[in-house]
Amino acid sequence: MELSLGFSPCPNDTFIFDAMIHKKIDVEGLDFKVFMEDVETLNRKALQQELEITKLSCFAYGRLAECYVLLDSGGAMGMNCGPLLIAKKSITQEAINEGPIAIPGDLTTANFLFSLAYPKAAHKIAFTFNEIEDAVLDGVVNAGVIIHENRFTYESRGLTKIVDLGSYWEEKTGFPIPLGAIAVKRTIPDDLKHKINRVIRRSVEFALANPDSSLDFVKTYAQEMDVEVMQKHIALYVNHFSVDMGDQGREALNYLYGKAKEMELIKQFKSKIFLN
């Protein structure tokens, strides 16, 4: 059986999915038609229900709960791994509120965390995540919210951290930061959903146990990223929550969606959101 599968070309995703798409593990008879896109593009594809299995932003899922179910494995969640608000130099809260501020997409968890920390900042401009440093350096925006490997590159380009939005979340909630998750269409039979979750978990476990196995695949899509940065990227975003989000991960997601409902950014869910 072939299923459409979407994930980003970022090292954490290629690291996680390498074993299953290249059949280094038991995939239980499944085949995958892969679509690699930036996470905001994946969010938009999910809104159109284009993919059967997809990585997406945890915040974006809040608008997709009637169409997709969240799996326990394959996501990006943890401590000290959240987005950063950066600028060319220290700036005032007034300058942040006035904007413009670059964000990596309206549906990203990064945008939600920024909105949580700066609820009065309404002037935001969406960029692809790897364009944000340039937008700040060129003066197109007052500041930018960076994600992924840009956490490791902004200082070398002379940029300054204003706020660690992940630390803000952790201090306010005590929960790990739920950045991204894997979602499966509700129309897929339950036994197949569980099979998909097993295969993804197996793929994560294989990657963690055999980190060199995926190296060529990861490097192919790492956009000429320095190997050290690539490895730091994987170490930051792939962890025990990627194997299984567990009760703590589910609690973090429930808290995120509760806050998003309070802020009237999403509606009340009508269906259970987790795999039973």
N, C-alpha and C positions, 0 to 999 in steps of 0.2 A: 504494500500500500504506500503510495506517495502522498506526502503532505507538504503544503507550502510552509516555509519557515523563514521568518525575518529576524535578523539581528544586525548589529552595527559592525563595521570593520575595525572597531577599537580593539586593542589587545586583549582586554578582559573577555570580550565576547568570542573572538576567534579562538582564544585559549580554551574557553568552556566548550565550544561546539565542535572543535576539531575532531575529537574521537568519534563522535556519533555520525557526523556527515562523511567521514572517511572510513567508517566501519572498523575502527580499531577495537570496538567493544561489541557486545551483543545488542543489536538494535531491535531485536524481536520482530524481524520481518518488515520493519519500516524503512522507507526511503524518503529523502527530503529534497524538495526543490527550494534552493536557497535564494533569498533576496537580501542583499547587504545594503543598508541605507543608514544615514544619520538618524539618531534616535527620534528627532522631531518628525522626520519623514515617516518613520515607522509609526509614530503616534497618529499621523494623518491617515496613513494606510489603514490603521485599525479603525479609525472613525468611519471609513468606507467599508469595513469588514472584508478587506482584500486578502488577508492572510489567515490561515487556519491556526498557526502557532506564531507568536511574535514576542520579541522583547519590546517593552514599552516603558515609558516613564510611569512611576507609581501614581503621580498626580493625574496623568492622562487617563489612567484606568478608572478614575472616579467618574468619568463621562462615558465609560464603555461597559459598565458592570452588567448591563442587561444583555450584552452580546458576547462577553467573554468571562471565563473563570480564571482565577490566578492559580498557578502551580506553585508548589513548595520549593522547587529546585531551579537553579539557573539564574537567579536574580543578582542584583548589586545592592548590598545593604551592609552597614557596618558603622564603626566609630572612626572619627577623625578622617573622614573621606568625603566630606560634603563640598558643595560649590563655594567659591570665594568671590567676594566683591572686590575688584581691583581698580586702580586709577593710576594716573601718571604721578600724582603726589597726593598727600592727605587732603581731603575735601570735607566740607561741612555737611551735616545732615540736610540743611536747606538745599545745598547743591544737588544732593542725591534726590531729594523730593522733587526738585524742579526738573531734573533730568536734562537731556535724555540719558537713559541707561540701556546698555546693550544686554540682551538676554538670549540664551540659546534655544528659544522657542516658547511660545505661549503655553504649551501643554506640558512643559518639562517640570519636574520636581524642583529644579533649580529656580525657576520662575516663582513657583509656589513659596519656597523658602524665603526668597527675596521679598515677596509680598507680605509674608508673615512678619519679617523683621522691619520692613519699611512700608506699612500700609498706606501711607500718603503719597508714595512715589508712583504716579500714574503714567508718566511719560516714558514708555519703554519701547525699544525697537528690537525686533527679532533678527538675529543673525545666525548663520551656521556656526557651531561652537568654535571652529578653528579660525573664524574671521574676527573674533571679538577682541583679541589683543591688538590687532591692527586698527580696529575702529577706535579703541581708546588712544593708542599712540598717535593716530592721525587727527585726533580732536573731534571726531564725528560724534562722540558721546562723552559725557562727563565721567562715566565709570562703566564697568562691565562685569557681568556675572560669568565666571569661567568654570568649566567642568573638564573632566577627563585629564589628558596629559598636560593641559595648560597649567594645572596646579604645579607642575615641575619646571615650567619654562618661563613664567611671567617675570620672575626676579632677574633672570639673565637678560631680559629685554628692557630692564630699567623701570619696571612697573611695581607699584606698591600695593600691598594688601590693606584693604580698609576694614573688612569684616569677614571672618570665617563663618559662613552661614550654616555650616554643619555643626560647628561648636555652639552656635546660637540655639539650634534645635536641641542638641544634646543637653545643654544647660537648662533649657526651658522644660524639657520633657523627660529626660533620663533614658530615652529610647535610642536604639540605633537609628541611623538615617536611612529611610527606605527610598532609595534612588530609582532603581529599575526592577522590573519583575517580568516573568514569562507568563503570557496569557494564552489560553486556548479557547476556541469558539465553543459556545454553549451547545451548539447543534451537534458536536462530536459526541458519540456515545461515551458513557461514563467509563466503561472498561478500557476504551482507547485513550481517554484522558489519563487514566492511571498508568497505562503503558508508556505514554509519552513522558510522563513525569519520571518514571523509573529509568527510562533511557537517558534523559537529561541528567539525572542524578549520577548515573553510571559514568556519563561523559565527564562531569565535573570531577568525580572521584579519580577517574583515570588521569585527567590532566594534572591534578594536584600530586598524584603519586608518580607521574612521569612528565615532569615539567619541560624536558627537552623535546619530547615527542611532537609537540605542536609548534616548535620554534620556526620552522620554515613557513608554515601557514600563517602564523602571526606576523612574521616579518614581511610577508608579501603584501599585507594590507595596512602596515603600520605607518605608511606615508613618510618613509625615510626617517622614521623616529630613531633616535639614538637607542641602542640596545639597553643601556642602563635605565633610561626613562621608560622604555617598554616593560622591563622587568619590574620596575617600581609601580607602574600602572597596574600590572596584573596583581602584584602583592597587595595593593591598596584595595582593589575592588573584588577580588576572588578570595573567599574565606568560608568559614563554616556556615554562614548564612546562605552562601551560594549552593552548598550541598543541600541544605534544608533550612528554610527560614524559621521553623519552629514556632513555639508559642510566643517568644519575645518578638519575632519578626511580625507575626500576625497582630500582636498588640500594637506595635509601632504603626502598622498600616491602618488599623482601626482608629488610632488616635489622629493620624494625618487626615483621614476622611471625615472624622468628626469635626476637626478644625476647619476643613474646607467647606463643610456644610454650614457651620457657624458663619463663615465669611461669605456665604451664598455663592460659592464658586462651583458647587456641584449640588445635585439633588439627592434626596433620600433614596437609598438602594431598595429595590423591590425583591431582589434575589440574594441568596448567599453568594459571597464573593470568593470563597476559598474552596479548593478541592476537598470533597468530603472524605 
